[in-house]
Amino acid sequence: MSFLDAMTWRYATKKMDPSRRVTKDKVETILEAIRLSPSSSGLQPFHVFVITNQALKDQIVPIASGQSQVADCSHLIVFAAWDTYTPERINQSFDYTIAQRGVGTNERTENYRKSLIAGYCARDPEINFQHTSKQTYIALGIAMAAAAIEHVDATPMEGFDPAALDTLLGLREKGLRSVTMLPIGHRDEKNDWLLALKKVRRTKEELFTHLD
């Protein structure tokens, strides 16, 4: 299956088959795609929770406006962004990168580190959270594309109470705030009303402007 074929095949699945599990290798591929996704300055300012505990998924359903995919999915992926940037978080990221590359520090690297700490950590935490949230969506998009390639259904969700989910998962204590969720699984072909409907997108002429 080509990438465009996979993107044509995928849709925001409304009804998942709870009897079908996503295989371990496919889940690992999707998670690795998330891990490899790009982020600003390589900071990866988010954490990902992979929930398979059925009782916990059931608890999240009412928080997510009763959306059945949360309970019926094979794995519920919750993306939680850093609540803000701190010197400790930025230093940890830089130190890890330097250690992994084995190149040591240099003036350019240290100046860039200092500029991020000075710029980000002086900002209002809410502004920083808006930034980390946007970085999280990059990883979400990569995850959805990877799932499609693996023939795994996925439904991006914003329709939930983030404060309630934060409380349930204890995210604020970890310096995190929930941003979006991605149930993955396999479509219930007999009971998903959306499956039979034509995929509709704006035309190329409406969507794109080429400035040559």
C-alpha positions in Angstrom: 0.0 0.0 0.0 1.4 3.4 -1.0 1.3 6.3 1.4 -1.5 8.0 -0.5 -3.5 4.8 -0.6 -3.1 4.5 3.2 -4.3 8.1 3.7 -7.3 7.4 1.4 -8.1 4.2 3.4 -8.0 5.9 6.8 -10.8 7.8 8.3 -11.9 9.0 11.8 -13.3 5.6 12.9 -16.5 6.0 14.9 -17.0 2.5 16.0 -14.2 0.0 16.8 -14.3 -3.7 17.2 -13.4 -4.4 20.8 -12.7 -8.1 20.0 -9.8 -7.2 17.7 -6.4 -6.2 19.2 -3.7 -4.4 17.4 -0.6 -6.6 17.2 2.4 -5.8 19.3 4.6 -5.1 16.2 2.2 -2.6 14.8 1.8 -0.8 18.1 5.6 -0.6 18.4 5.9 0.8 14.9 3.3 3.5 15.7 5.1 4.4 19.0 8.5 4.4 17.3 7.1 6.8 14.7 6.0 9.1 17.6 9.4 8.8 19.1 11.1 9.8 15.8 8.7 12.7 15.1 10.3 16.1 14.8 10.0 18.8 17.4 11.3 22.3 18.0 15.0 22.2 19.0 14.6 18.5 19.4 13.1 19.0 22.9 10.2 16.6 22.5 8.2 18.6 25.1 5.5 15.9 25.8 4.9 12.5 27.2 2.8 9.7 25.8 0.7 7.3 27.8 -0.4 4.0 26.2 -3.5 2.7 28.0 -4.7 -0.9 27.6 -6.3 -1.3 31.1 -10.0 -1.7 30.4 -11.2 -0.3 33.7 -9.2 2.8 33.1 -10.4 3.2 29.6 -14.0 2.8 30.8 -13.4 5.6 33.3 -12.2 7.9 30.5 -15.4 7.4 28.4 -17.6 9.9 30.3 -14.7 12.3 30.4 -14.6 12.0 26.6 -18.3 12.8 26.0 -19.2 9.1 25.9 -17.2 8.4 22.8 -17.2 4.6 22.5 -13.9 4.3 20.7 -12.2 5.1 24.0 -13.5 1.9 25.6 -13.6 -0.3 22.4 -10.1 0.6 21.1 -7.2 -1.8 21.4 -4.9 0.9 22.8 -5.7 4.4 23.9 -2.8 6.8 23.3 -2.9 10.0 25.4 -0.6 12.9 24.4 0.3 15.1 27.3 2.4 18.3 26.8 4.9 19.8 29.2 3.0 22.5 31.3 5.9 24.9 30.7 9.6 25.0 29.9 12.2 25.0 32.7 16.0 25.2 32.8 16.0 21.6 34.1 14.0 20.2 31.2 16.0 22.1 28.6 19.3 21.1 30.2 18.3 17.5 30.4 17.4 17.4 26.7 20.7 19.1 25.7 22.8 16.9 27.9 21.1 13.8 26.6 21.7 14.8 23.0 25.3 15.7 23.6 25.9 12.3 25.3 24.2 10.3 22.6 26.2 12.0 19.8 29.4 11.8 21.7 30.6 15.1 20.4 31.0 17.1 23.6 30.0 20.7 24.1 31.0 23.6 22.0 30.4 27.3 22.0 27.6 27.2 19.5 25.7 24.5 21.4 26.1 26.2 24.7 25.0 29.6 23.3 21.9 28.0 21.8 21.1 26.2 25.1 21.4 29.5 27.0 19.3 31.4 24.4 16.5 28.8 24.8 16.6 29.0 28.6 16.6 32.8 28.5 13.9 33.0 26.0 11.5 30.2 26.9 11.8 30.2 30.7 11.1 33.9 31.0 7.7 33.5 29.2 4.4 33.0 30.9 3.8 29.3 31.5 0.5 29.4 29.5 2.4 30.7 26.4 4.9 27.9 26.8 2.0 25.4 27.1 0.5 26.6 23.9 3.9 26.0 22.3 4.4 22.5 23.7 0.8 21.6 22.7 1.6 22.5 19.1 4.7 20.3 19.2 2.5 17.5 20.4 0.3 17.8 17.4 3.2 17.1 15.1 3.7 13.8 16.9 0.0 13.1 16.7 0.0 13.6 12.9 3.0 11.3 12.5 1.2 8.6 14.6 -1.9 8.8 12.5 0.1 8.4 9.3 2.0 5.5 10.7 -1.2 3.8 11.8 -2.7 4.1 8.4 0.4 2.6 6.8 0.0 -0.3 9.3 -3.7 -0.7 8.4 -4.6 0.3 11.9 -7.6 2.6 12.6 -7.1 5.7 14.6 -9.4 8.5 15.7 -7.8 11.8 16.9 -9.8 13.3 19.8 -10.0 16.7 21.4 -13.5 16.2 22.6 -12.8 15.5 26.2 -12.4 17.3 29.5 -8.6 17.8 29.9 -8.8 18.9 33.5 -10.7 15.8 34.4 -8.3 13.6 32.5 -5.4 15.4 34.1 -6.8 14.6 37.5 -7.5 10.9 36.7 -4.0 10.3 35.4 -2.3 12.5 37.9 -0.7 14.6 35.1 -0.4 18.0 36.8 1.8 16.4 39.5 4.1 15.3 36.7 4.3 18.8 35.1 2.0 17.6 32.2 -1.3 18.6 30.7 -3.4 16.4 28.4 -3.7 17.7 24.9 -5.2 15.1 22.6 -6.0 11.4 22.6 -5.7 8.7 19.8 -7.6 5.5 20.2 -6.2 2.9 17.9 -7.8 -0.4 16.9 -9.8 -2.0 14.1 -13.0 -0.6 12.6 -16.3 -2.4 13.3 -17.3 -2.7 9.6 -20.9 -3.7 10.3 -21.7 -0.9 12.8 -19.7 2.1 11.8 -22.0 4.5 10.1 -19.2 6.6 8.7 -17.4 3.8 6.9 -19.8 3.6 3.9 -19.7 7.4 3.3 -17.5 8.9 0.6 -14.3 10.6 1.9 -14.7 14.2 1.1 -11.9 16.8 1.0 -11.6 20.2 -0.7 -10.3 20.2 -4.2 -6.7 21.0 -5.0 -7.8 24.2 -6.7 -9.6 25.3 -3.5 -6.9 24.2 -1.1 -3.6 25.1 -2.7 -2.1 28.4 -3.9 1.2 28.1 -5.8 3.4 31.1 -5.8 5.9 30.6 -8.6 
